[in-house]
């Protein structure tokens, strides 16, 4: 959420952000409602001051045993006016707060301006793509040949987009998750959390999924709960409505969860194999930092996610998302896109984002700085990593000419654990 005072003082900047992000927020209606609220608040404050003044006169007359009927009559009229204005204030406050939730975060000045992903900026390429002495197959063919996936039975049980990993596929998926968690814990200094997979509406609103993305979420209507689309949601909200100290910052958390997304707007996109799922696994990094540290923290988190791809020996590229491809809540985002040799394309395996104070305002997460001033901290998160497209890249990069699969060396200890 953006501070209404900032919006009031910088409407052109906010209006440009709405356009650049391809959003449809009605800024004029918000500003008009805010002006109405301010006027009502002024009238309310004036009446309260009048009420207090009359109350003092009444008290003085009662102590002097004088007639206060005129003042009591006036007080009754003022109280009725206050009641009417209070009701109007409650309505307009709700309207303003609801409209504020539709205003997207303002892109960082370094973000390239563009309408869609075609104008994303490729920052650099890393690693070497494997050269094959044979025609590489795509991941689904490799997985089928090695009995690693059962998509038909997954679809039978739950519908398309809900895969079953079988045999070596299930073991490899588990090894990938465990390796990534341990890497972030031991090499990068994150603290591990295990969090709920269902959250309430307030929590989803705090990170910006609601109200905009409700149709993309799995909703349990009886309890008004949502299956999480990412661990970002519960982890970021662990400090909602709390006040931290600057001494508590920075904080770095990592969590593995399944993620659930309806992908309501993805019809017609490539859904072969593991490319686009309704349920998938992801290791998520989340940071809470002082505002002055968030830009540096974003670069650190990008490097943390890259370390995983480097450990797997995969070729990838770093992309800075343009304004039109940024999420509603993001201020700046880097995507990591790994090369899938059999598919012949880059696939996103991580988005690393700085949200500034946007989520902290929505979730009411504050801290006291060294001077004792109350401020909103900055939140960041990033995939470290999402497994489906990482699995695609591993299957396609480590396939052998005879159809078998070589296991990446860093994963072998996790594949060979014995009890």
Secondary structure, 3 states (H helix, E strand, C coil): CCCHHHHHHCHHHHHHHHHHCCCCCCHHHHHHHHHHHHHHHHHHHHHHHHHHHHHHHHHHHHHCCCCCHHHHHHHHHHHHHHHHHHHHHHHHHHHHHHHHCCCCCCCCCCCCCCCCHHHCEEEEEECCCCCCCCCCCCHHHHHHHCCCECHHHHHHHHCCCCCCECCHHHHHHHHHHHHHHHHHHHCCCCEEECCCCEEEHHHHHHHCCCCCCHHHCCEECCCCEEECCCCHHHHHHHHCCEEEEHHHCCEEEEEEEEEECCCCCCCCCCCCCCCCCCEEEEEEEEEEECHHHHHHHHHHHHHHHHHHHHHCCCCEEEEECCHHHCCCCCCEEEEEEEEECCCCEEEEEEEEEECCCHHHHHHCEEEECCCCCEEECEEEEEEEEEHHHHHHHHHHHCECCCCCECCCHHHHHHHCCCC
